[in-house]
């Protein structure tokens, strides 16, 4: 199959999916009543817009979460090969954890761990 044929097949599949969804919407009769199309939030109307700005402290919490998430991403493969890699791998991991500990200290000093 040449490159153009694959492109035509992908475009045809995409067009068929769009046509099927449009047909289902027309045949199914989308209900435009306000109570049926309102976003569900525990039975309450939203108090603010969905794209409103968050307080700056939540960004520090998100960065802290990402730091620990990436830590686990590195520690899992390391745990599988640490016995074969030897002492150098242990020293490198403790250096990595020390850098993360510095980040946690900074986050604590900035108040990212205070919830009140």
C-alpha positions in Angstrom: 0.0 0.0 0.0 1.5 3.3 -1.0 1.7 6.3 1.3 -1.1 8.1 -0.5 -3.4 5.0 -0.3 -2.9 4.8 3.5 -3.6 8.5 3.8 -6.8 8.1 1.8 -7.9 5.2 3.9 -7.2 7.1 7.1 -9.1 10.1 5.8 -12.0 8.0 4.8 -12.2 6.3 8.2 -12.1 9.7 9.9 -14.8 11.1 7.6 -16.9 8.0 8.3 -16.6 8.3 12.0 -17.5 12.0 11.9 -20.5 11.3 9.6 -21.6 8.5 12.0 -21.4 10.7 15.0 -23.3 13.5 13.3 -26.0 11.1 12.1 -26.4 9.8 15.7 -26.7 13.3 17.0 -29.4 14.2 14.4 -31.3 10.9 14.7 -31.0 10.7 18.5 -32.2 14.3 18.8 -29.8 16.0 21.2 -31.9 17.5 24.0 -31.1 21.2 24.5 -32.9 21.6 27.8 -30.7 23.6 30.3 -31.1 21.0 33.1 -30.1 18.1 30.9 -27.0 19.8 29.4 -25.7 21.4 32.6 -22.4 20.0 33.9 -22.8 17.6 36.7 -21.2 18.8 40.0 -22.9 17.0 42.8 -26.2 18.5 41.9 -25.0 22.1 42.2 -24.4 24.8 39.6 -20.8 25.7 39.0 -19.7 28.6 41.1 -17.0 29.8 38.7 -15.8 29.3 35.2 -14.1 26.0 34.4 -10.9 27.8 33.1 -10.6 30.1 36.1 -7.2 30.8 37.6 -5.9 28.8 40.5 -4.1 30.2 43.4 -0.3 30.2 42.9 0.4 27.8 45.8 -1.3 25.0 43.8 1.5 25.2 41.2 4.1 24.5 43.9 2.0 21.5 45.0 1.8 20.3 41.4 5.6 20.7 40.9 6.2 18.8 44.2 3.9 16.0 43.0 5.7 15.8 39.6 9.1 15.6 41.4 7.9 12.6 43.4 6.3 11.1 40.4 9.5 11.4 38.4 11.4 10.0 41.4 9.3 6.8 41.2 9.8 6.7 37.5 13.6 6.5 38.1 13.6 4.4 41.2 11.6 1.4 39.8 14.1 0.5 37.1 17.0 1.3 39.5 15.6 -1.2 42.0 15.6 -3.9 39.4 19.2 -3.5 38.5 20.8 -2.2 41.7 22.2 -5.6 42.7 24.0 -5.9 39.4 25.1 -2.3 39.1 26.8 -2.2 42.5 27.8 0.6 44.9 28.0 3.3 42.2 24.3 2.9 41.6 23.5 3.3 45.3 25.6 6.4 45.5 24.0 7.9 42.4 20.5 7.2 43.8 21.3 8.8 47.1 22.6 11.9 45.3 19.3 12.0 43.3 17.3 11.7 46.5 19.4 14.5 48.1 18.5 16.8 45.2 14.8 15.9 45.7 15.2 16.5 49.5 16.5 20.0 48.7 13.4 20.6 46.6 11.2 19.4 49.4 12.9 21.8 51.8 12.4 24.6 49.4 8.7 23.7 49.0 8.3 23.6 52.8 10.1 26.9 53.2 7.8 28.5 50.5 4.7 27.1 52.3 3.6 24.6 49.7 3.1 22.0 52.4 0.9 24.2 54.6 -2.8 23.7 53.9 -4.2 26.5 56.0 
